[in-house]
Amino acid sequence: MDFYQLSRDPAELVVPLLARATLNAGERLLVVSSDPAALERIDDALWESQPEAFLAHGRVDAPHAARQPVLLSDRVEPVNGARFVAFADGQWRGEAETFERVFLLFGEAEIDGARACWRMLGEKEGADRRFWKQDGGKWREGP
């Protein structure tokens, strides 16, 4: 369970980094947000983040969703077979425990919920939690 505190960059700039790392690891990613506008921004960023290295992706309600290596959705349904999930809206979902790896991206508005989730996961046996924070332009693992 990876917690990403967004202090400088918004989710739409962080998701392409996570998507690229996920694909490089040979995995598929499900990106979940309840905010349609945020999904639109993430969609655009996946096209534009590195034009020379396209990140293939699609929407859950579009044709061929099951084929997409990165799937954008408003619900936790990995129709693309993803074992990695990114909650781009800062909201934890109970279905997270069915995934091999979970990324929770949260900003200042979601910090209380992220802290509660961190504590809850700390009580679960075998839960491996990591906290990441932006330090200038880089991500570093925090205490």
N, C-alpha and C positions, 0 to 999 in steps of 0.2 A: 504494500500500500504506500504509494508515493504522494505526499502532500506538497503541492506547489503553491507557495504564497506569492500572489501576483502583486508586486509593489511598483514595478516600472512598466512592464509590458502587459497588455491585455491578453486574454485567452486566445484571441485569434492570431496572435504572434507566437504564442507558445505551442499551440496544437501542431503546427507544421513541424516543429522541432521534435516533438514526441512521436508524430506520425513517421517521420523519416527514421528515427531510431528504432521504432517498432518494426518497420518494413525491413530495415537492415538486419534485424534479429530474426527475420523470416516469419514474422507474426502478422496478424491482421488486427486492426484497431476499430473499435466502435466509439464514436464521439457522441456524447449525449448532452443535450441542453434543452430545457423547457422554453427557452426564449428563441422564437423563430428568427428574429433579427440577428441574434448572436450566431445562429447556425449559418445565416447568409454571409456574415462577415468571415466566419471560419471557412466556408466554401470558397469565397473570394481569395482568402489568404493562401489556401492550399494550391490555388492556381498560380498566384503571383509571388509567393515567398522566394522561390528560386526558379524562374522561368526555364532555365537550362536543365533543370532536374525535376520534371513534372511529377507530382504526387497524385497518382491515380486515386480517385475517390468518387463517391456518389451519395445520393440521398436514399433513405429507407423507402420512400414512397415512389421512387423512380424505377423504370425498367432495369433489370439486371442487378438489383441491389445485392443479391447473394454472391455475385462475382467481385464486388468491390473490396479491395484491400483495406481501404479506409471508408467507413460508412458513417454518415451523419444522420442522427435520429433524435426525435423528441422522447423516445422511450427506450428502455433497456431490453432490446430484442436483437441479439446478434445474428441476424439472418445471413450475415456474411461469414459466420463461423469464427468470429473474433474471440480470442482468449484474453485480449487486453482491452480495457475500457478507460476512456477519459471522461470524467464528469466536468464539462467545461463551464457549467453554471454555478459551481461551488456547492451543489446540493448532493449530499450522500444518499445513496439508494441501497436498500437491503439486498438487492440482487447482485451487488458488488462481490459478494462472497462466492459467486459461481464463476468468477473470472480468475485467471492465473495472476494477472497484474492489473492494478487499479491506479489511475492518476486522478487525484482530486485537485482541481485548480480553483483557488478561491482568492478573493480580494478582501479588502477591508470590511465590506458589508457582510461577508460570510464568515468572518474570523471566529465568532463565538460558536457557530455550528461546527466549524472545522476543529476547534479545540475540544468540543464535546465528543466528536467522532474519534479524535485521537485518543482521548481517555477511554472511550468505549472499546476501541480496538486493543488498547493496552491490557485490557482485562481478558482478552481472548487468547487462549493458548495457541501458540504457533503463528500469531499475527506478526508479520515483519513490517514495521513502519519506518518510513524515511521521510524526513522533512527537508525541503529545498527552498532556498530563498535567493532572490536576486542580489548580487553584490556588484554594483556597477552594471556592466553588460554581460556578466557571467552568472551562471547558477552555481551555488555551492551548497553542500549538504550542511544543514544547521544542527544545532544541539537538540 
